[in-house]
Amino acid sequence: MTTPRPDRRRLLAHLPFAVVMLLVVVAALRIGMYHWRQGAALIGGALLVAAVLRAALSDEQAGLLQIRGRAVDVLSYAGLGLLILFIALTITGGPLG
């Protein structure tokens, strides 16, 4: 089995961040189409995906998802993701319907 080239390894290290950002772009599109609740839920989901990826991957594999230590990153991503999901799913009414 061959080891990936350094350029490819560097590119693969950014793949988890790219997955999370793709989810955020889809969420932004939903918000732009006036489906703000679905978009906000997708952003919360993207943060939960980031928490799972940060917990499962090594520091080298996590790439740009690595900000602080693993525990701080996972707790921050998961906490903010759950908070956004809670808000998106419980707010009713408001100027956006």
N, C-alpha and C positions, 0 to 999 in steps of 0.2 A: 504494500500500500504506500502510495507516495504522499508526501506532505504538501499542502497547498503552498504555492509561491507566496512570498511576502506581500506582493501587491494584492493578490486575491484574498489573503488572510485579512489585510487591512480593510478591503471592501466588505468582506463578510462580517467584520466587527460592527459595521454601520447598519447591517440589515435589520436588527431588532428596532433600532430607532426609526428606520424607514417604514417599518410596519406600523408603528405607533403613529407616525406622522401621516401615513396614508389614511388611517382611521380618522384622524383629526381633519384632514382635507374633506373626506366624505361628510363629516359632521358639519363643517363650514358650509358645504353645498346645501345640506338639508336646512341649516339655519337661514341661508340665503333664499331658499324657496319658501320661507315663512313657516317651516316646520321646526320651530325653535326647541320644542320639547324633545323631539327625536334627536335633534342635533346635540343638545345638551346631554342627553342620555348616551349618545355615541362618544362624546368627549369623556364622560365618566367611565365608560367601558374601555376607552383607549388607555386611560390611566390605570385601570385594573389590569389590562394586558401588559402595560409597562411594569407593574408591580410583579406579575407572575414571571415575566421574562428576566427581570433583574434578580429575582430570587433563584431562578433556575440556572442562569448562565454565570460563568466565571467572570471575574473582573475584565479579563482581556476580551471575552466574547460579548460582553454587555455594551461595549463601545460608548456611544454618547448617552446611554441611559445611566451610566455611572456618574453620579454627582458627588456623593459623600460615601460613607460606608454602606455596605449592603443592607444592614438592618434599617438605617435611617432612610435610605432610598425606598425600600419596600414599604415601610410604614408611611412615608410621605405620599408616595404614589397611591397606595391603597386607601389611605385616609381621605385624601382629596377626591379620589375617584368615587368613593362611597358617598361623600358629602354632596358632590355634584349630582350623582344619581338620585339621592334622596330629595334634593331640591327640585330636580327636573320632574320627578314623578309625583311630588306632592303639591306643587303650586297649582292653584286653579284660578281661573279668571285672569285679570290683569289686562294691560293694553294690547297684548299680542294674542289674546283669545285663549 
